Amino acid sequence: MKISRYFVISLFILLSCVPALYLPTEEQAEKAGIPLDDLKMGRKLYIDHCGSCHMLYLPKQFTVEKWNTEMDSMRTKTTITDLEEKQILDYLLAGK
């Protein structure tokens, strides 16, 4: 089986960003008013769904308004549910 150079580069970029994404803490969950398990699930969904198509951005890289706009735009290109969208957005905004 031949693996394309593009695939290898994409995988490297994805995996290099994942460790930089914050791991939600109880303190962040309390501050955001969101259950810790929901923030953790939002992180997993962000990595699995968003990272499967493009580079992942750190939560602090965009404003709240920009994240909302991006999620609205990206939602039309995915099969994520309303709940998954909320969990991803909650994770991203709690990391600001």
C-alpha positions as CSV (number, residue, x, y, z in Angstrom):
1,M,0.0,0.0,0.0
2,K,1.4,3.3,-1.1
3,I,0.9,6.3,1.3
4,S,0.8,9.7,-0.3
5,R,3.1,12.5,0.7
6,Y,0.0,14.7,1.3
7,F,-1.5,12.2,3.7
8,V,1.8,12.0,5.7
9,I,2.1,15.8,5.9
10,S,-1.5,16.2,6.8
11,L,-1.2,13.6,9.6
12,F,2.0,15.3,10.9
13,I,0.3,18.7,11.0
14,L,-2.8,17.3,12.8
15,L,-0.8,15.4,15.4
16,S,1.5,18.3,16.1
17,C,-1.4,20.6,17.0
18,V,-3.3,18.2,19.2
19,P,-1.0,18.4,22.1
20,A,-1.2,22.2,22.0
21,L,-5.0,22.1,22.5
22,Y,-5.9,22.6,26.2
23,L,-7.2,19.8,28.3
24,P,-10.3,21.1,30.1
25,T,-10.1,21.4,33.9
26,E,-12.7,21.4,36.5
27,E,-11.9,25.1,37.1
28,Q,-12.6,26.0,33.5
29,A,-15.8,23.9,33.5
30,E,-17.1,25.7,36.6
31,K,-16.1,29.1,35.2
32,A,-17.9,28.4,31.9
33,G,-20.9,26.7,33.7
34,I,-20.4,23.6,31.5
35,P,-20.0,20.1,32.8
36,L,-16.3,18.9,32.6
37,D,-17.4,15.8,30.6
38,D,-19.0,18.0,28.0
39,L,-15.9,20.1,27.5
40,K,-13.8,16.9,27.2
41,M,-16.2,15.6,24.6
42,G,-16.1,18.9,22.8
43,R,-12.3,18.6,22.6
44,K,-12.6,15.0,21.2
45,L,-15.2,16.0,18.7
46,Y,-13.1,19.0,17.6
47,I,-10.1,16.8,17.0
48,D,-12.0,14.0,15.4
49,H,-14.4,16.0,13.1
50,C,-12.7,19.3,12.4
51,G,-9.2,17.9,12.4
52,S,-10.1,15.3,9.8
53,C,-10.5,17.9,7.1
54,H,-8.2,20.8,8.0
55,M,-5.6,22.2,10.5
56,L,-6.9,22.7,14.0
57,Y,-6.8,26.2,15.4
58,L,-6.2,26.9,19.1
59,P,-9.2,28.3,20.9
60,K,-7.4,31.6,21.6
61,Q,-6.7,32.2,18.0
62,F,-10.2,33.5,17.2
63,T,-12.6,35.8,18.9
64,V,-16.0,34.5,20.1
65,E,-17.6,36.1,17.1
66,K,-15.2,34.5,14.7
67,W,-15.7,31.0,16.3
68,N,-19.5,31.4,16.0
69,T,-19.1,32.4,12.3
70,E,-16.7,29.6,11.6
71,M,-19.0,27.0,13.3
72,D,-22.0,28.2,11.3
73,S,-20.0,28.0,8.1
74,M,-18.4,24.6,8.8
75,R,-21.7,23.1,10.0
76,T,-23.1,23.1,6.5
77,K,-20.1,20.9,5.4
78,T,-20.4,18.2,8.1
79,T,-22.7,15.7,9.5
80,I,-22.3,16.7,13.2
81,T,-25.5,17.0,15.3
82,D,-26.7,20.1,17.0
83,L,-25.4,18.7,20.4
84,E,-22.0,18.0,18.9
85,E,-21.8,21.5,17.4
86,K,-22.7,22.9,20.9
87,Q,-20.1,20.8,22.6
88,I,-17.3,21.8,20.2
89,L,-18.2,25.5,20.4
90,D,-18.4,25.2,24.2
91,Y,-15.0,23.7,24.3
92,L,-13.5,26.3,22.0
93,L,-15.1,29.3,23.9
94,A,-14.2,27.9,27.3
95,G,-10.5,27.9,26.3
96,K,-10.4,31.6,25.5
